[in-house]
Amino acid sequence: MKLGFTPNGLEVRDYFTPSNEARLNDTDGDFGSGAPVLLPDQPGPHPHLLLAAGKAGILYELDRDNLGKFHKGDDSHAVQAVPTGIDSFGAPAYWNGHVYYFLSKDFLRDYPLQNGRLPKEPAAKSTTQFTDPGATPAVSANGARNGIVWVLSSKTWDGPDRTAVLYAYDAENVACQLYNSNEEYARDHASRSLRFAIPTVANGHVYVGAKYEVDVYGLLPTKKK
């Protein structure tokens, strides 16, 4: 939904609604379960794009200048609709022409943008499957080099407490896992997980929100010879 200011307050200037909104409404399939991400300007007739997904099992690419409102019968009012059949409870991350999604009960997916469009299938997936709710990735990089995708696993909504696990993947090939915080459990393990927590990268450190604490990860001191 796009809102604008008027002398009388906010007004709705544009919006997007999936074509199957009636079924989604009847089955607790809220579109708002996943957060949108704005893409940098793309080539082609729709330079200003955003990505959004929810419980419809579809990745939607929308024109920010013309969201499309509602079209009964199909999703032709979206720039693109990529079916996955999987719920989204988070947001994607974007880096250097790649879109990273971690859907519920799924693997980390890498969709390389091609002329501003997503391919029908991801170019690569991680080898570690997460439970519900999946994860929201975060990316660290040195400009267009040395990209790392960070994701945090958590417990399912009705499951018992479990340790949060921080994972790092090569952003050029997410099938390559670089690190996880359980590899050296005694040294690196995090506290009990929180649902929907997102790793925060700042000043060479990765910050992980957990129950009753924040765990901080960074490079180990170099051993003196």
N, CA, C and O of each residue as an XYZ file, in Angstrom:
900
protein
N       0.840     -1.179      0.000
C       0.000      0.000      0.000
C       0.886      1.244      0.000
O       1.868      1.321      0.739
N       0.530      2.204     -0.829
C       1.228      3.482     -0.872
C       0.321      4.549     -0.260
O      -0.821      4.729     -0.684
N       0.849      5.252      0.743
C       0.095      6.296      1.423
C       0.661      7.653      1.056
O       1.852      7.776      0.771
N      -0.177      8.666      1.061
C       0.251     10.026      0.801
C      -0.396     10.986      1.778
O      -1.467     10.708      2.319
N       0.254     12.112      2.002
C      -0.270     13.124      2.899
C      -1.181     14.084      2.139
O      -0.891     14.474      1.008
N      -2.279     14.454      2.775
C      -3.189     15.476      2.270
C      -3.483     16.443      3.415
O      -3.144     16.150      4.562
N      -4.103     17.587      3.132
C      -4.478     18.494      4.234
C      -5.367     17.840      5.278
O      -5.415     18.284      6.425
N      -6.074     16.779      4.883
C      -6.966     16.085      5.816
C      -6.337     14.848      6.445
O      -6.999     14.126      7.191
N      -5.067     14.598      6.149
C      -4.400     13.432      6.724
C      -3.924     12.477      5.643
O      -3.770     12.861      4.484
N      -3.693     11.230      6.034
C      -3.202     10.222      5.098
C      -4.314      9.745      4.178
O      -5.480      9.679      4.569
N      -3.932      9.412      2.945
C      -4.860      8.788      2.016
C      -4.154      7.644      1.299
O      -2.935      7.662      1.129
N      -4.931      6.650      0.881
C      -4.395      5.529      0.115
C      -4.286      5.950     -1.338
O      -5.293      6.269     -1.970
N      -3.060      5.954     -1.882
C      -2.849      6.374     -3.266
C      -2.679      5.197     -4.220
O      -2.919      5.329     -5.420
N      -2.273      4.067     -3.699
C      -2.104      2.890     -4.544
C      -1.982      1.680     -3.638
O      -1.683      1.815     -2.452
N      -2.215      0.492     -4.196
C      -2.094     -0.728     -3.400
C      -1.987     -1.926     -4.328
O      -2.253     -1.832     -5.526
N      -1.588     -3.068     -3.743
C      -1.579     -4.340     -4.464
C      -2.278     -5.377     -3.602
O      -2.017     -5.484     -2.404
N      -3.165     -6.136     -4.221
C      -3.850     -7.248     -3.559
C      -3.756     -8.476     -4.454
O      -4.096     -8.385     -5.634
N      -3.300     -9.642     -3.935
C      -3.246    -10.854     -4.760
C      -4.629    -11.231     -5.282
O      -5.642    -10.967     -4.634
N      -4.657    -11.841     -6.438
C      -5.935    -12.175     -7.076
C      -6.740    -13.196     -6.271
O      -7.967    -13.228     -6.367
N      -6.055    -14.036     -5.470
C      -6.759    -15.062     -4.688
C      -7.010    -14.592     -3.261
O      -6.990    -15.404     -2.336
N      -7.245    -13.297     -3.065
C      -7.366    -12.748     -1.720
C      -8.519    -13.373     -0.939
O      -8.430    -13.487      0.283
N      -9.605    -13.782     -1.613
C     -10.727    -14.382     -0.903
C     -10.315    -15.715     -0.271
O     -10.646    -15.986      0.883
N      -9.603    -16.534     -1.020
C      -9.132    -17.815     -0.461
C      -8.121    -17.580      0.649
O      -8.152    -18.258      1.676
N      -7.231    -16.628      0.449
C      -6.255    -16.320      1.491
C      -6.946    -15.860      2.761
O      -6.543    -16.232      3.863
N      -7.984    -15.054      2.611
C      -8.717    -14.561      3.768
C      -9.410    -15.690      4.516
O      -9.511    -15.658      5.742
N      -9.889    -16.689      3.778
C     -10.609    -17.810      4.393
C      -9.671    -18.823      5.060
O     -10.111    -19.628      5.880
N      -8.387    -18.784      4.712
C      -7.459    -19.814      5.189
C      -6.296    -19.240      5.998
O      -5.236    -19.860      6.079
N      -6.485    -18.060      6.597
C      -5.426    -17.418      7.373
C      -4.172    -17.231      6.516
O      -3.050    -17.390      6.997
N      -4.378    -16.895      5.260
C      -3.255    -16.771      4.328
C      -2.816    -15.338      4.125
O      -2.682    -14.879      2.990
N      -2.589    -14.625      5.224
C      -2.328    -13.183      5.095
C      -1.088    -12.888      4.256
O      -0.028    -13.488      4.438
N      -1.255    -11.957      3.344
C      -0.165    -11.513      2.473
C       0.887    -10.745      3.270
O       2.049    -10.692      2.867
N       0.498    -10.159      4.382
C       1.414     -9.351      5.173
C       2.333    -10.132      6.084
O       3.055     -9.527      6.876
N       2.337    -11.458      6.003
C       3.244    -12.238      6.866
C       4.704    -12.052      6.464
O       5.598    -12.298      7.274
N       4.961    -11.624      5.232
C       6.314    -11.363      4.769
C       6.498     -9.884      4.489
O       5.574     -9.217      4.023
N       7.680     -9.371      4.771
C       7.936     -7.938      4.608
C       8.484     -7.643      3.210
O       9.182     -8.480      2.638
N       8.179     -6.459      2.648
C       8.686     -6.094      1.322
C      10.116     -5.577      1.383
O      10.591     -5.139      2.431
N      10.787     -5.636      0.247
C      12.131     -5.066      0.089
C      12.153     -4.270     -1.205
O      11.692     -4.748     -2.242
N      12.687     -3.057     -1.144
C      12.834     -2.221     -2.333
C      14.123     -2.582     -3.046
O      15.168     -2.735     -2.414
N      14.050     -2.719     -4.365
C      15.228     -3.006     -5.176
C      15.822     -1.705     -5.709
O      15.096     -0.734     -5.922
N      17.138     -1.680     -5.927
C      17.717     -0.525     -6.632
C      17.168     -0.481     -8.056
O      16.622     -1.467     -8.551
N      17.319      0.675     -8.710
C      16.774      0.847    -10.060
C      17.238     -0.276    -10.980
O      18.411     -0.649    -10.994
N      16.278     -0.807    -11.754
C      16.525     -1.929    -12.642
C      16.316     -1.502    -14.097
O      15.611     -0.528    -14.359
N      16.929     -2.227    -15.050
C      16.695     -1.922    -16.464
C      15.301     -2.350    -16.899
O      14.676     -3.195    -16.259
N      14.818     -1.768    -17.981
C      13.530     -2.175    -18.523
C      12.431     -1.186    -18.211
O      12.697     -0.105    -17.687
N      11.188     -1.546    -18.530
C      10.060     -0.621    -18.410
C       9.607     -0.370    -16.974
O       8.814      0.541    -16.734
N      10.096     -1.164    -16.011
C       9.697     -1.004    -14.613
C      10.962     -0.835    -13.758
O      11.396     -1.789    -13.114
N      11.548      0.346    -13.744
C      12.819      0.516    -13.029
C      12.683      0.513    -11.512
O      13.639      0.192    -10.806
N      11.503      0.870    -11.005
C      11.321      1.019     -9.559
C      10.486     -0.156     -9.037
O       9.258     -0.154     -9.118
N      11.179     -1.144     -8.509
C      10.529     -2.405     -8.145
C      10.620     -2.673     -6.648
O      11.504     -2.169     -5.955
N       9.679     -3.479     -6.174
C       9.774     -4.035     -4.829
C       9.400     -5.501     -4.885
O       8.665     -5.935     -5.772
N       9.916     -6.263     -3.924
C       9.608     -7.683     -3.790
C       8.777     -7.889     -2.535
O       9.039     -7.279     -1.498
N       7.777     -8.750     -2.635
C       6.938     -9.057     -1.480
C       6.431    -10.481     -1.606
O       6.197    -10.975     -2.709
N       6.264    -11.131     -0.474
C       5.709    -12.487     -0.438
C       5.031    -12.683      0.909
O       5.387    -12.037      1.895
N       4.060    -13.572      0.942
C       3.370    -13.879      2.185
C       3.015    -15.343      2.212
O       3.838    -16.196      1.880
N       1.772    -15.642      2.613
C       1.345    -17.034      2.709
C       0.703    -17.543      1.415
O       0.125    -18.629      1.395
N       0.802    -16.768      0.349
C       0.228    -17.195     -0.930
C       1.125    -18.188     -1.653
O       0.701    -18.802     -2.633
N       2.381    -18.358     -1.175
C       3.315    -19.244     -1.863
C       3.793    -18.692     -3.184
O       4.118    -19.447     -4.100
N       3.838    -17.368     -3.287
C       4.253    -16.694     -4.523
C       5.169    -15.536     -4.166
O       4.905    -14.795     -3.218
N       6.254    -15.382     -4.933
C       7.113    -14.211     -4.822
C       6.618    -13.184     -5.832
O       6.624    -13.437     -7.037
N       6.192    -12.031     -5.340
C       5.654    -10.988     -6.205
C       6.697     -9.898     -6.432
O       7.341     -9.427     -5.495
N       6.846     -9.510     -7.696
C       7.640     -8.348     -8.053
C       6.656     -7.281     -8.513
O       5.882     -7.496     -9.446
N       6.694     -6.124     -7.848
C       5.702     -5.084     -8.075
C       6.369     -3.786     -8.505
O       7.499     -3.489     -8.117
N       5.645     -3.019     -9.315
C       6.101     -1.707     -9.766
C       5.711     -0.682     -8.699
O       4.525     -0.477     -8.440
N       6.693     -0.048     -8.088
C       6.404      0.916     -7.031
C       5.644      2.138     -7.551
O       4.965      2.821     -6.784
N       5.757      2.413     -8.849
C       5.057      3.556     -9.437
C       3.621      3.221     -9.827
O       2.812      4.117    -10.068
N       3.305      1.917     -9.889
C       1.958      1.471    -10.248
C       1.766      0.080     -9.663
O       2.020     -0.920    -10.335
N       1.319      0.014     -8.415
C       1.254     -1.262     -7.702
C       0.218     -2.216     -8.285
O       0.304     -3.421     -8.049
N      -0.744     -1.721     -9.029
C      -1.649     -2.611     -9.750
C      -3.003     -2.823     -9.131
O      -3.911     -3.318     -9.799
N      -3.171     -2.466     -7.878
C      -4.437     -2.626     -7.141
C      -4.891     -4.096     -7.158
O      -4.152     -4.962     -6.689
N      -6.063     -4.391     -7.677
C      -6.607     -5.759     -7.646
C      -7.092     -6.148     -9.023
O      -7.737     -5.361     -9.716
N      -6.774     -7.384     -9.418
C      -7.233     -7.912    -10.699
C      -7.803     -9.302    -10.445
O      -7.059    -10.230    -10.127
N      -9.088     -9.448    -10.582
C      -9.741    -10.718    -10.300
C      -9.378    -11.759    -11.345
O      -9.429    -11.486    -12.544
N      -9.012    -12.947    -10.894
C      -8.779    -14.066    -11.802
C      -7.331    -14.434    -11.993
O      -7.013    -15.614    -12.134
N      -6.425    -13.443    -12.003
C      -5.003    -13.762    -12.145
C      -4.178    -12.607    -11.589
O      -4.713    -11.570    -11.197
N      -2.865    -12.812    -11.563
C      -1.957    -11.813    -11.001
C      -1.241    -11.019    -12.093
O      -0.075    -10.656    -11.936
N      -1.934    -10.753    -13.193
C      -1.325     -9.998    -14.282
C      -1.057     -8.547    -13.894
O      -0.348     -7.839    -14.609
N      -1.618     -8.092    -12.765
C      -1.352     -6.729    -12.320
C      -0.006     -6.613    -11.620
O       0.449     -5.505    -11.338
N       0.638     -7.748    -11.333
C       2.004     -7.738    -10.825
C       2.976     -7.753    -12.007
O       2.657     -8.276    -13.075
N       4.150     -7.181    -11.808
C       5.182     -7.264    -12.848
C       5.583     -8.712    -13.047
O       5.813     -9.156    -14.172
N       5.665     -9.443    -11.947
C       6.057    -10.850    -12.016
C       5.501    -11.571    -10.802
O       5.426    -10.997     -9.716
N       5.109    -12.833    -10.980
C       4.645    -13.676     -9.885
C       5.327    -15.040    -10.033
O       5.032    -15.791    -10.963
N       6.227    -15.349     -9.119
C       7.004    -16.588     -9.181
C       6.468    -17.554     -8.128
O       6.639    -17.301     -6.935
N       5.827    -18.651     -8.527
C       5.263    -19.575     -7.547
C       6.340    -20.391     -6.828
O       7.306    -20.847     -7.440
N       6.153    -20.563     -5.521
C       7.038    -21.415     -4.719
C       6.255    -22.463     -3.940
O       6.793    -23.519     -3.607
N       4.978    -22.177     -3.645
C       4.179    -23.085     -2.838
C       4.569    -23.093     -1.376
O       4.165    -23.988     -0.634
N       5.366    -22.092     -0.938
C       5.884    -22.078      0.432
C       5.589    -20.725      1.058
O       5.695    -19.690      0.401
N       5.214    -20.741      2.347
C       4.933    -19.505      3.065
C       6.201    -18.692      3.275
O       7.301    -19.236      3.377
N       6.020    -17.367      3.339
C       7.111    -16.465      3.698
C       6.741    -15.738      4.985
O       5.666    -15.147      5.086
N       7.641    -15.785      5.970
C       7.428    -15.083      7.234
C       8.523    -14.051      7.499
O       8.680    -13.590      8.629
N       9.266    -13.696      6.481
C      10.334    -12.726      6.647
C      10.476    -11.886      5.399
O       9.538    -11.748      4.614
N      11.647    -11.333      5.224
C      11.938    -10.501      4.060
C      13.145    -11.057      3.327
O      13.968    -11.744      3.933
N      13.269    -10.777      2.035
C      14.472    -11.163      1.317
C      15.588    -10.156      1.571
O      15.364     -9.088      2.139
N      16.784    -10.514      1.142
C      17.914     -9.581      1.129
C      18.392     -9.451     -0.310
O      18.249    -10.373     -1.113
N      18.962     -8.288     -0.625
C      19.479     -8.028     -1.969
C      20.953     -7.648     -1.872
O      21.357     -6.887     -0.992
N      21.753     -8.197     -2.802
C      23.160     -7.791     -2.918
C      23.661     -8.106     -4.322
O      23.536     -9.236     -4.794
N      24.221     -7.113     -4.980
C      24.991     -7.312     -6.211
C      24.239     -8.139     -7.260
O      24.811     -9.034     -7.884
N      22.967     -7.833     -7.444
C      22.187     -8.543     -8.451
C      21.596     -9.856     -7.992
O      21.032    -10.593     -8.800
N      21.714    -10.163     -6.715
C      21.164    -11.412     -6.175
C      20.069    -11.098     -5.167
O      20.171    -10.138     -4.403
N      19.024    -11.914     -5.171
C      17.958    -11.840     -4.177
C      17.979    -13.129     -3.369
O      17.950    -14.226     -3.927
N      18.029    -12.985     -2.044
C      18.131    -14.145     -1.159
C      16.850    -14.268     -0.338
O      16.476    -13.358      0.402
N      16.189    -15.411     -0.487
C      14.981    -15.712      0.275
C      15.228    -16.952      1.132
O      15.877    -17.900      0.690
N      14.704    -16.940      2.369
C      14.707    -18.149      3.195
C      13.275    -18.355      3.672
O      12.880    -17.840      4.718
N      12.504    -19.111      2.901
C      11.099    -19.345      3.167
C      10.924    -20.372      4.286
O      11.881    -21.034      4.686
N       9.706    -20.496      4.782
C       9.436    -21.381      5.908
C       9.670    -22.847      5.549
O       9.248    -23.317      4.492
N      10.347    -23.556      6.441
C      10.627    -24.994      6.272
C      11.358    -25.255      4.954
O      11.083    -26.236      4.263
N      12.275    -24.379      4.623
C      12.925    -24.444      3.325
C      14.427    -24.236      3.484
O      14.959    -24.263      4.594
N      15.094    -24.029      2.362
C      16.524    -23.776      2.298
C      16.746    -22.333      1.832
O      15.860    -21.738      1.219
N      17.906    -21.779      2.117
C      18.260    -20.461      1.606
C      18.323    -20.521      0.087
O      18.996    -21.386     -0.474
N      17.622    -19.605     -0.584
C      17.551    -19.579     -2.039
C      18.241    -18.324     -2.585
O      18.143    -17.245     -2.001
N      18.929    -18.481     -3.697
C      19.570    -17.365     -4.388
C      18.933    -17.225     -5.760
O      19.059    -18.103     -6.614
N      18.238    -16.090     -5.960
C      17.650    -15.770     -7.259
C      18.457    -14.638     -7.888
O      18.349    -13.499     -7.433
N      19.265    -14.909     -8.919
C      19.969    -13.821     -9.596
C      19.014    -13.044    -10.494
O      18.328    -13.632    -11.330
N      18.967    -11.727    -10.324
C      18.115    -10.900    -11.165
C      18.668    -10.847    -12.584
O      19.870    -10.676    -12.786
N      17.785    -10.994    -13.555
C      18.158    -10.944    -14.959
C      17.288     -9.898    -15.645
O      16.101    -10.126    -15.878
N      17.885     -8.743    -15.968
C      17.130     -7.625    -16.542
C      15.936     -7.248    -15.675
O      14.843     -6.969    -16.167
N      16.182     -7.248    -14.369
C      15.139     -6.853    -13.442
C      14.083     -7.903    -13.182
O      13.036     -7.580    -12.621
N      14.316     -9.158    -13.570
C      13.340    -10.220    -13.359
C      13.970    -11.391    -12.607
O      15.161    -11.673    -12.736
N      13.133    -12.059    -11.820
C      13.568    -13.252    -11.109
C      13.426    -14.472    -12.014
O      12.456    -14.560    -12.767
N      14.362    -15.411    -11.961
C      14.151    -16.669    -12.683
C      13.071    -17.503    -11.999
O      12.744    -17.268    -10.836
N      12.527    -18.461    -12.709
C      11.476    -19.297    -12.127
C      12.004    -20.182    -11.006
O      11.265    -20.525    -10.084
N      13.268    -20.549    -11.081
C      13.896    -21.380    -10.056
C      15.166    -20.699     -9.564
O      15.822    -20.002    -10.339
N      15.531    -20.880     -8.298
C      16.777    -20.281     -7.806
C      17.990    -20.896     -8.474
O      17.966    -22.055     -8.889
N      19.048    -20.111     -8.572
C      20.283    -20.621     -9.154
C      21.004    -21.545     -8.202
O      21.754    -22.419     -8.637
N      20.790    -21.367     -6.900
C      21.460    -22.205     -5.902
C      20.624    -22.216     -4.631
O      19.853    -21.293     -4.367
N      20.793    -23.282     -3.845
C      20.168    -23.401     -2.530
C      21.218    -23.858     -1.528
O      22.202    -24.508     -1.881
N      20.982    -23.502     -0.268
C      21.848    -24.022      0.790
C      21.530    -25.495      1.031
O      20.554    -26.022      0.497
N      22.343    -26.141      1.819
C      22.135    -27.563      2.107
C      21.518    -27.786      3.484
O      21.276    -28.927      3.877
N      21.263    -26.705      4.219
C      20.683    -26.817      5.558
C      19.246    -26.330      5.535
O      18.979    -25.183      5.175
N      18.324    -27.195      5.915
C      16.906    -26.846      5.934
C      16.524    -26.304      7.306
O      16.896    -26.878      8.329
N      15.776    -25.194      7.327
C      15.292    -24.610      8.571
C      13.850    -25.039      8.818
O      13.153    -25.475      7.902
N      13.413    -24.910     10.071
C      12.020    -25.144     10.407
C      11.218    -23.875     10.130
O      11.763    -22.880      9.653
N       9.913    -23.918     10.434
C       9.107    -22.707     10.476
C       9.737    -21.770     11.525
O      10.028    -22.250     12.620
N       9.969    -20.480     11.272
C       9.461    -19.663     10.173
C      10.479    -19.403      9.067
O      10.307    -18.437      8.324
N      11.523    -20.203      8.917
C      12.578    -19.858      7.975
C      13.460    -18.776      8.573
O      13.808    -18.856      9.751
N      13.833    -17.762      7.792
C      14.710    -16.712      8.294
C      14.682    -15.506      7.362
O      14.257    -15.597      6.210
N      15.145    -14.376      7.889
C      15.387    -13.183      7.083
C      16.889    -13.003      6.958
O      17.554    -12.770      7.968
N      17.454    -13.103      5.756
C      18.911    -13.001      5.585
C      19.408    -11.568      5.761
O      18.660    -10.604      5.599
N      20.690    -11.458      6.096
C      21.411    -10.184      6.091
C      22.723    -10.414      5.354
O      23.298    -11.500      5.430
N      23.197     -9.401      4.643
C      24.397     -9.544      3.813
C      25.468     -8.568      4.281
O      25.194     -7.393      4.523
N      26.692     -9.074      4.403
C      27.863     -8.212      4.595
C      28.752     -8.369      3.368
O      28.805     -9.443      2.767
N      29.460     -7.284      2.991
C      30.300     -7.338      1.796
C      31.235     -6.141      1.784
O      31.019     -5.151      2.482
N      32.270     -6.257      0.981
C      33.154     -5.143      0.690
C      32.762     -4.622     -0.691
O      33.384     -4.962     -1.697
N      31.710     -3.783     -0.722
C      31.173     -3.345     -2.008
C      30.584     -4.519     -2.767
O      29.655     -5.170     -2.288
N      31.119     -4.791     -3.946
C      30.643     -5.901     -4.772
C      31.504     -7.143     -4.599
O      31.430     -8.067     -5.409
N      32.330     -7.174     -3.540
C      33.219     -8.318     -3.326
C      32.993     -8.905     -1.926
O      32.481     -8.251     -1.018
N      33.398    -10.158     -1.804
C      33.438    -10.840     -0.505
C      32.083    -10.837      0.209
O      32.006    -10.610      1.416
N      31.023    -11.091     -0.553
C      29.689    -11.110      0.035
C      29.462    -12.347      0.897
O      29.836    -13.457      0.521
N      28.849    -12.142      2.048
C      28.474    -13.224      2.956
C      27.005    -13.050      3.318
O      26.580    -11.957      3.693
N      26.233    -14.122      3.208
C      24.836    -14.112      3.620
C      24.740    -14.728      5.012
O      25.126    -15.879      5.217
N      24.228    -13.963      5.955
C      24.069    -14.410      7.340
C      22.602    -14.721      7.603
O      21.725    -13.930      7.256
N      22.335    -15.865      8.212
C      20.965    -16.215      8.600
C      20.991    -16.839      9.985
O      21.995    -17.403     10.420
N      19.869    -16.721     10.653
C      19.767    -17.190     12.037
C      18.607    -18.164     12.150
O      17.471    -17.815     11.828
N      18.877    -19.372     12.598
C      17.813    -20.352     12.780
C      17.154    -20.156     14.139
O      17.788    -19.697     15.089
N      15.877    -20.508     14.218
C      15.146    -20.372     15.474
C      14.214    -21.565     15.634
O      14.239    -22.495     14.828
N      13.400    -21.535     16.670
C      12.492    -22.654     16.916
C      11.182    -22.436     16.172
O      10.848    -21.316     15.785
N      10.451    -23.523     15.979
C       9.134    -23.400     15.388
C       8.177    -22.800     16.401
O       8.460    -22.814     17.599
N       7.055    -22.277     15.943
C       6.175    -21.473     16.802
C       5.656    -22.244     18.012
O       5.489    -21.663     19.084
N       5.398    -23.551     17.858
C       4.860    -24.341     18.969
C       5.868    -25.350     19.491
O       5.503    -26.287     20.201
N       7.142    -25.160     19.140
C       8.167    -26.112     19.555
C       8.874    -25.681     20.829
O       8.680    -24.562     21.306
N       9.692    -26.566     21.380
C      10.435    -26.239     22.595
C      11.563    -25.257     22.305
O      11.961    -25.069     21.156
N      12.069    -24.635     23.365
C      13.221    -23.758     23.208
C      14.396    -24.521     22.623
O      14.575    -25.709     22.892
N      15.189    -23.835     21.827
C      16.396    -24.426     21.264
C      17.437    -23.335     21.083
O      17.118    -22.147     21.058
N      18.670    -23.756     20.958
C      19.761    -22.804     20.760
C      19.653    -22.162     19.384
O      19.435    -22.852     18.388
N      19.804    -20.844     19.326
C      19.898    -20.162     18.038
C      21.215    -20.562     17.375
O      22.225    -20.758     18.051
N      21.193    -20.681     16.058
C      22.413    -21.024     15.314
C      22.613    -19.992     14.221
O      21.724    -19.763     13.400
N      23.781    -19.370     14.213
C      24.142    -18.392     13.188
C      24.865    -19.109     12.056
O      25.826    -19.843     12.289
N      24.397    -18.891     10.819
C      25.008    -19.497      9.642
C      25.557    -18.404      8.729
O      24.994    -17.315      8.625
N      26.673    -18.725      8.068
C      27.265    -17.827      7.067
C      27.439    -18.607      5.764
O      27.971    -19.717      5.761
N      26.984    -18.013      4.661
C      27.076    -18.642      3.349
C      27.786    -17.708      2.373
O      27.702    -16.485      2.486
N      28.480    -18.303      1.421
C      29.104    -17.542      0.340
C      27.997    -16.913     -0.509
O      27.165    -17.631     -1.063
N      27.978    -15.599     -0.617
C      26.912    -14.922     -1.342
C      26.939    -15.216     -2.836
O      25.918    -15.064     -3.508
N      28.078    -15.632     -3.368
C      28.166    -15.999     -4.787
C      27.674    -17.420     -5.036
O      27.327    -17.772     -6.163
N      27.644    -18.238     -3.980
C      27.192    -19.622     -4.106
C      26.715    -20.083     -2.733
O      27.510    -20.565     -1.926
N      25.416    -19.935     -2.467
C      24.903    -20.230     -1.135
C      24.917    -21.720     -0.807
O      24.629    -22.105      0.325
N      25.251    -22.562     -1.787
C      25.457    -23.977     -1.475
C      26.728    -24.180     -0.661
O      26.946    -25.254     -0.100
N      27.564    -23.152     -0.596
C      28.823    -23.215      0.151
C      28.626    -22.563      1.516
O      28.537    -21.340      1.623
N      28.560    -23.389      2.555
C      28.451    -22.866      3.918
C      29.842    -22.550      4.443
O      30.731    -23.402      4.416
N      30.029    -21.334      4.916
C      31.327    -20.891      5.411
C      31.505    -21.132      6.905
O      32.622    -21.333      7.382
N      30.392    -21.109      7.639
C      30.497    -21.168      9.106
C      29.125    -21.398      9.701
O      28.119    -20.972      9.136
N      29.078    -22.081     10.859
C      27.907    -22.001     11.719
C      28.363    -22.036     13.170
O      29.404    -22.610     13.489
N      27.590    -21.429     14.029
C      28.020    -21.211     15.414
C      27.976    -22.460     16.277
O      28.322    -22.404     17.457
N      27.557    -23.586     15.715
C      27.615    -24.851     16.461
C      28.835    -25.690     16.096
O      29.047    -26.754     16.678
N      29.644    -25.227     15.137
C      30.836    -25.992     14.763
C      31.788    -26.129     15.942
O      32.298    -27.214     16.220
N      32.021    -25.017     16.631
C      32.806    -25.023     17.876
C      31.832    -24.649     18.993
O      31.831    -23.522     19.490
N      31.008    -25.620     19.372
C      29.853    -25.322     20.221
C      30.259    -24.664     21.541
O      29.673    -23.658     21.939
N      31.255    -25.226     22.216
C      31.633    -24.697     23.524
C      32.082    -23.241     23.438
O      31.868    -22.468     24.372
N      32.700    -22.868     22.327
C      33.219    -21.509     22.163
C      32.187    -20.549     21.592
O      32.121    -19.395     22.015
N      31.370    -21.010     20.629
C      30.595    -20.091     19.797
C      29.088    -20.165     19.961
O      28.387    -19.313     19.414
N      28.554    -21.132     20.682
C      27.108    -21.308     20.651
C      26.380    -20.094     21.223
O      26.840    -19.447     22.163
N      25.227    -19.813     20.618
C      24.394    -18.701     21.061
C      23.446    -19.172     22.163
O      23.404    -20.353     22.509
N      22.690    -18.219     22.704
C      21.698    -18.546     23.718
C      20.430    -19.061     23.036
O      20.420    -19.315     21.832
N      19.376    -19.209     23.810
C      18.111    -19.709     23.266
C      17.545    -18.728     22.238
O      17.658    -17.510     22.378
N      16.947    -19.289     21.224
C      16.556    -18.495     20.059
C      15.282    -17.699     20.299
O      14.433    -18.068     21.110
N      15.178    -16.599     19.568
C      13.965    -15.811     19.454
C      13.439    -15.952     18.029
O      14.220    -15.993     17.079
N      12.132    -16.025     17.879
C      11.571    -16.102     16.529
C      11.684    -14.758     15.819
O      11.535    -13.698     16.427
N      11.948    -14.830     14.531
C      12.013    -13.663     13.646
C      13.214    -12.757     13.922
O      13.241    -11.625     13.439
N      14.198    -13.218     14.677
C      15.401    -12.415     14.903
C      16.236    -12.370     13.622
O      16.288    -13.345     12.871
N      16.886    -11.238     13.382
C      17.689    -11.024     12.172
C      19.102    -10.649     12.585
O      19.264     -9.758     13.419
N      20.134    -11.285     12.040
C      21.508    -10.880     12.360
C      21.754     -9.436     11.931
O      21.294     -9.009     10.872
N      22.468     -8.704     12.745
C      22.838     -7.323     12.429
C      24.349     -7.242     12.272
O      25.091     -7.653     13.164
N      24.806     -6.715     11.144
C      26.235     -6.628     10.854
C      26.664     -5.170     10.960
O      26.084     -4.301     10.308
N      27.675     -4.900     11.776
C      28.168     -3.533     11.942
C      29.593     -3.566     12.469
O      29.905     -4.310     13.399
N      30.464     -2.745     11.862
C      31.839     -2.559     12.342
C      32.597     -3.877     12.511
O      33.317     -4.071     13.491
N      32.426     -4.764     11.556
C      33.171     -6.016     11.585
C      32.648     -7.054     12.559
O      33.331     -8.042     12.830
N      31.457     -6.853     13.087
C      30.865     -7.808     14.008
C      29.459     -8.182     13.547
O      28.799     -7.432     12.827
N      29.021     -9.364     13.983
C      27.652     -9.816     13.729
C      26.963     -9.953     15.083
O      27.443    -10.653     15.975
N      25.827     -9.271     15.217
C      25.095     -9.240     16.484
C      23.850    -10.116     16.359
O      23.084    -10.008     15.402
N      23.672    -10.984     17.352
C      22.570    -11.940     17.345
C      21.726    -11.724     18.600
O      22.218    -11.864     19.719
N      20.458    -11.383     18.403
C      19.549    -11.261     19.530
C      19.057    -12.631     19.961
O      18.541    -13.395     19.146
N      19.217    -12.944     21.250
C      18.770    -14.212     21.815
C      18.055    -13.924     23.130
O      17.990    -12.775     23.566
N      17.524    -14.962     23.757
C      16.787    -14.751     24.999
C      17.714    -14.219     26.080
O      18.703    -14.859     26.436
N      17.383    -13.043     26.595
C      18.068    -12.410     27.723
C      19.473    -11.940     27.407
O      20.198    -11.549     28.322
N      19.891    -11.963     26.135
C      21.249    -11.507     25.841
C      21.396    -11.197     24.359
O      20.570    -11.591     23.535
N      22.471    -10.480     24.043
C      22.898    -10.277     22.664
C      24.261    -10.926     22.512
O      25.190    -10.604     23.253
N      24.386    -11.840     21.556
C      25.654    -12.527     21.304
C      26.367    -11.837     20.148
O      25.744    -11.498     19.142
N      27.665    -11.632     20.292
C      28.448    -10.870     19.333
C      29.527    -11.771     18.737
O      30.265    -12.430     19.468
N      29.616    -11.796     17.409
C      30.590    -12.619     16.683
C      31.528    -11.734     15.883
O      31.121    -10.712     15.331
N      32.776    -12.135     15.828
C      33.772    -11.398     15.056
C      35.004    -12.250     14.845
O      35.054    -13.402     15.277
N      35.989    -11.688     14.187
C      37.228    -12.430     13.939
C      37.971    -12.690     15.249
O      38.008    -11.841     16.140
N      38.549    -13.861     15.344
C      39.352    -14.200     16.526
C      40.693    -13.493     16.468
O      41.202    -13.224     15.380
N      41.268    -13.189     17.612
C      42.587    -12.572     17.621
C      43.609    -13.467     16.921
O      43.560    -14.692     17.035
N      44.535    -12.835     16.197
C      45.590    -13.595     15.538
C      46.575    -14.113     16.571
O      47.044    -13.371     17.435
N      46.878    -15.391     16.468
C      47.832    -15.984     17.415
C      49.255    -15.501     17.105
O      49.687    -15.504     15.952
N      49.956    -15.096     18.133
C      51.332    -14.658     17.955
C      52.238    -15.848     17.731
O      52.110    -16.873     18.401
N      53.157    -15.713     16.785
C      54.099    -16.797     16.521
C      55.219    -16.783     17.547
O      56.117    -17.624     17.493
